[in-house]
Amino acid sequence: MNRRFAISLVLGVAMAGTSALTGALTPKPRVLEAHEQFSLEEMIPQRFGEWVIDPSVVPLTPDPEQQSVLEKIYDQTLSRTYVNREGQRVMLSIAYGGDQSKALQLHLPEVCYVAQGFQMVKADDGALPTRFGELPVKRLVARLNERNEPITYWITIGEHATKTGIQQKLRRLAYGLSGEIPDGMLVRVSTIQRNDQQAYQVQDRFVTDMLAMMAPRDRTRLLGAELAPPDAPAEEAAQAQGPAPKQG
């Protein structure tokens, strides 16, 4: 074996090893097991508490250009409007994406509404009280002409409900370092109403009623395993967190 051939052989082995190592360390989207498959349409009850679907009102829909982008990001979406006996209407939108890499991360309402011509007049961090603990949420107010739309939304990255911004990026980074690209869920509720605080109270009550009627594993998908362990009955989770918060 001559010297040149030996050097070529060593370099070839080193390059192959580097390629294999890179492949091993490259984060990969998590593939759902058969028992983890789910349907948003089936997961969210059509009737719960005082709420029933109102087919006459359609939540905000994206324009064709945005829609094509969203179809690349999300594997499933759900849009419904619910109404109660008092005539209060809540628009619910849920989007699920199995690949939360940087290129396919959740499309936040702040971007979606502004792209539709709305002005974002309020954007605050908040906490939505549930019987399972406080859920970190974002409170927005979007306005277009006479339409004033208070919005509450939250996201889950993998098994964790998380705040948007730096915490969201850190959570995604932590999954990446573990060799996994997490999935993600965005849940948005909104009402068309002038009084923001009254709107948030209606939205909180709506979310509380919805969670109470969901199966434990489905509830985990919306809240994350830290707030709602998939195998823990609602009664046990409620006892662990103390009495249910009073609604304003």
N, C-alpha and C positions, 0 to 999 in steps of 0.2 A: 504494500500500500504506500503510494508516494505521498509526500507532504501536502501537495495541493488537494488531492482527493480526500485526505484525512480532515483538512480544514473545512472543505465543502460538506463533508459528512457531519461534522460537529455543528456547523452553522445550520444545516438542515434540521437536525434533531432539536436544536435550540429554538428555531422558528416554529417547528411543529408543537413543541412544548408550550411556547408562548401563546400560540393560537388556541390550543386546548384549554390553557389556563384562562384566557380571555373569555372563551365560550362558557367555561364553568362559572366565572364570576359575573357574567352579564345577567342582570335581573331578567326574570321571565314572568309573564303574566300568570297569575294563579288560575288553574283550570278547575272549575267547579266539579265536584263529584256528583254522581247521579242523584244521590239523596239531597244534594244542595241546590239542584235546579229549581227555579221558581218563576212565577209569572206575576208581574205587577197587577194585571187585571184581576187575577184570582186572589192575590194577597190582600188587597185593600177592599174591605167590605163595601157593598153598595148601599147599605143601610146600617146605621149605628146610632144609638142614643136618639136624639130628635132629628137626625140628619138623614136626608134622602137625596139621591141624584136629581139635579134639575137639568134636563137636556136642552133647555132653551137658552142657556148661557154657556158660551165656550170661552175658556181661559185664553189669555194672550197667546197667539200663535206666531212663530217666526216667519219672516219673509222667505221666499224660495232660496236665496243665497245662504241665509243663516241655516235653513233647514238642511241643506246639503252638508254643511259643516257639522251640524248636530248628529246627522246620521252616521258620520264617521266616528264620532266621540262615544255615542251611546248605543248600547245593545237593546235597551228597553226604555220606553217612555210611557207615561200615563198622564192624562189631563182630564179632570172632571170638575164640575161645579155642584156643590151641595147646598141645600136650603133647609131651614128648620121651620117649625110651626110659627115662629115670629116673623118669618119672611127674610131672615138674615141669610145672606149668601156668602159662601166661602169657596174660592177657586183653589183647587189642589193640583199641583204638578209635581211629578216624581220622575227622575231620570237616573238610570243605572248604566254605568260603564264598567266593563270588566278589565279594562286596561287603563290605569291611571299613571302612565308614564308622562313625561313632560309634554310630549306632543299631543296627547289625548286626554288632558286633564279636564275636570269639570268646568262647564261653561256657566259662570256665575251670573245671577240675575242683574247685577250692576251693569254688566256688559250687554246682556240680552235686551234689557229695557231701553237703555240709551241708544242701542242700535236701531230700535223701533221708533225713535223720535221722542222718547220720554226724557224729562229732566229729573235727575236724581236729587231730590231736595233734602233727603235725610239718610244717613247711614251710620248706625250705631251697633256696637256689640251688645248682646243681651243674654238673658237666661230664661228659658221657658220651664216653669215648674211642672214636673210630672210626678206621679206616684213612685217612679223609679229613681228620682233624683233630678237635679237641674240639668237641662239640655242646653249646651252653648249654641246660641242662635245669632243671626244677624237681623236687625230690624231696619227696614228701608221704607222710604216713601217715594214713590215715582209719580210724576205728574205730567199729564198731556192735556193741554187746554183746560177743560172743566173736569177732567177725570183725575181724581186723587186716589191713588192706590197704595195703601199701607201694605207692606209685605213682611212676612217672617219666613226665614229659611235656615236650614242647617245642612251640613254635609257629614258624611262618614267616609273615612279612608280606611280600607280594610275593615277591621273590627272596632274602630274607634270613631266616635263623634268628635269632631275637632273644629276649632275656629279656622276661619279663612286667613290667608296671608302667611306669615312666617311659620305658624304652627302647622298649617297644612303642608308647607314645603318640608318642614322637618320630619313630619310623619311619613311623607312619601320617601324622603331620603333614608329614614330608618329601615323602611321595607326594602329599599334598593340595596342597602348594605347587607341585608340578610339574604340577598339573592332572589327577591320576589318583587314583582310589580303588583301592587294591591288593586282591588276593585274599588269603586266609589259610588256613592249614592247622594243625590241632591233632592231634598224635599222642600217644596215651596208652597206656602199658603198665602192667600191675599184676599182682600175685600176692597170694594169701591166705596169709600166712606170718607167724610171730611175730618172727623175726629180720630186722630191717630191712636190715642190711648184706648178709646172704646173699641176700635178695630182690633187692636192687639189682644184685648180681653176676649173678644169673640173668637179670634184665631186660636188662642190658648185653650179655650173651652172645646173647640172643634178638635184640636190635636189630642187633648186628653180623652175625649169620647172615642176617637178613632183607635187610639192605642189600647184602650180597655177592651175592645172587641177583637183584637188581633191575636192570632196564635203566637205563643212565645217565640218560636223561631223567626216568624215574620217580623215580630216586634224588634227582635235583635237586629235585623237587617236595617231597620230605620233608625234605631237608637245607638247601636254598637253594643258589643258584649259587656262593656264596663257598666253600662246602666241597666241593661236587660239581658242577663245571661240566658242563652237559648233554652236551657232545661229547667229554669226556675219558674215555678208558677207565679202568677201576678201577685197572689196573696203573700207569698214569701218575700218577694221583692219589696212590696209595700211595707211589710213589717220591718224589713231591714233598713228602710229609709225613713221610717216614722210615719205619722199620719199624713194623709193627702193634703196638699196645700189648698187653701181657700182661694176661690176665684173671685176677682174683683167685679 
